[in-house]
Amino acid sequence: EVGYGVRQDDKKAAQLYQKACDSGDAAGCGSLGILYFQGQGVKQDYNKAAQLLQKACDSGYAKGCGSLGILYFQGKGVRQDDNKAAQLYQKACDDGIAEGCRFLGDLYYQGQGVRQDYNKAAQLYQKACDGGIATSCSRLGVLYYEGHGVGQDDKKAVQLWQKACDGGYAAGCGILG
């Protein structure tokens, strides 16, 4: 899939991930599930993606839990369920997947699938920002600017927006400009 040392070939990657998954490798199932989710190297199939990601998540592959959470949030391949998405994002976040923290932070910020809690959103955005998720740095900056869930602090907000901008998140740059 990445093509380290060889030409990138998503179809070949899918075959190799299938072989790994068939042998009980959770990461192989998760990676194959993501290919089905994105339609890379295989025909896009949300149902198949959900099955593979569930298998990966159940086997302890946290990235699979986070990706399955996205399917539940979007209602693709599974019945839309914000509460289930929140549970899966929490599992991913607890296991160090920064994107899981980011998505869970969004749910707490918006009050979807969980009770709205700006303080919890701020904590999750901080964890995701520390994990390199630039969008979370920007969203945390907004919380500091508005004083939601954290003490109002314009200087901290600007620092976070700069971090988001430096991390490639154009909206963070736009807020600064």
N, C-alpha and C positions, 0 to 999 in steps of 0.2 A: 504494500500500500504506500509506503514512504519511498521506497526505492533506494535504500542505502546500498551503494556498491553495484547496483543493477538498475536497469531501466524500470521506472515505476509502471506497474501493471495491476490495476484494480481487480481484474478478473482472476489473475493468478493469486492475488492476495486473498480474494474470497474463497478460492479453492483451498488454500493453505489454512485459512481460519476455520473452514468447515472441517478439515481433517483434525485440527487441534480441538475443536469443539466436540467432535465425535469421540475423541480420546479423553474427554472429561475436563479439558482445559477451560476454566471460566473466562479468562481473558480472550481466548479464541472465540468463544460464544459471544462475548460482549462486542468484540471488534467486528465480527460478522454481522451482528445485530445492527451496529452503527452503519455498516455498508448498506444493509437493506433499508434502513431508515433514510439514508441519503441517496440511495439509488446509484451507488458507485460500484462498478464491476458486476453488479447484479441488477435485475429489474426491481425498481422500488416497490416494497411490499411492507406496509406498516404492521400488518398482522404478524408476519414472519419476524419482523424486527422486534415486536413486543414479546413474542415467545422466546426468542434468543436472549433478549436483554433480561427477561424475567429469570431465565435459567442462570445467566451470569450473575445477576444480583443475588439470587438464592444461594449461589456457590461462593459468595463473598467478594465478588468483583464490584467494588464501589462505583467505578465509572459507569458500569452497566445500570446500577440503581439510578444514578443521576440522569442518564439518557432515557431510561424507562419513565422517569418522572416527567420529562419533557413530553413524551407520548401521552401520558395521562393528562397533563395540563392542556395539551392541544386537542385531545380526543382523537388521536390518530392510531388506529389498530386496536384501540381499547375504548371503553366508554369514558367520556370526559369526567374527570374527578379531581378537583383541586385539593381535596383532603388527602387523597392517595398520593398525588404529586408531592405535597408537602412532606409526607412520611418518607417518600423515596429520596427527596432532596436532603432531608435531615440525615438519612443513612449515609448518603454520599458525603455530605459535609463533615459528619462525624469521623469519616474515614479519610479526611484530608483532601477531598476533591473540591477545589476552590469554586468551580462553576456551580456545584450543588449549593454552596453557601450563598452564592450570588442569587440564584433562582429562589431559594428559600427566603432570602432577604426581601426580594420583590414581593413574595406572597405576604410576608408580615407587613411590609410597607402598605400594600393595597388591601390587606384584610381578606385575602382569597384563600379559602381552605383552612385558615387559621384566624384567630382573633387579631385584629389590627394592633400592632405593637411597634411603635417607632424605635423604642429602645432596643428591642430584639433585632429589628431590621438593621439598626446601626451596628450592633455587635457582629451580625452576619456579614454586612458589607465590609466591615473592617477586616474580618478574617479573609474574605475573598480578595480585597484590595491587597492585603499582605501576601496573598497567593498569586499576585500578578494579574488580577482581573481588573483592567482599567475602567470598565463601566461601573464597577462597584466603588472605585475611588471617587468617581464623579457623583454617584448617587449619595455616597457618604458626605461628600462636600455639600450637597444640597441640604442634607439633614443638619449639618453644622450651620449653614447659612440661615436656615429657617428656625433653628433651635428645636427641632423635633427629635425627641428621644435622646438628645445630647444637649449640653449647654451651647447656647448661641455663640459662635466664634467665627467671625469673618476671616481672620488670618488663617485658621485651620482649614476653612472651606477653600480658600485660594490655594493653599498648599496641596490639598487633595485634588483640586481641578488641574493643577499643574502636573501632578503625578499621573492623572488620567491622560492628559495631553501628551506627556512624555511617553506614556504607554501605548500611544497610537489611537486613543479614543477622541475623534474629531470634535464631538460635542463638548468634551472637557476643554478643548482649545477655544471653542466658540464662546463658552461662558466667560473665559478670561478676556476675550477680545472685545 
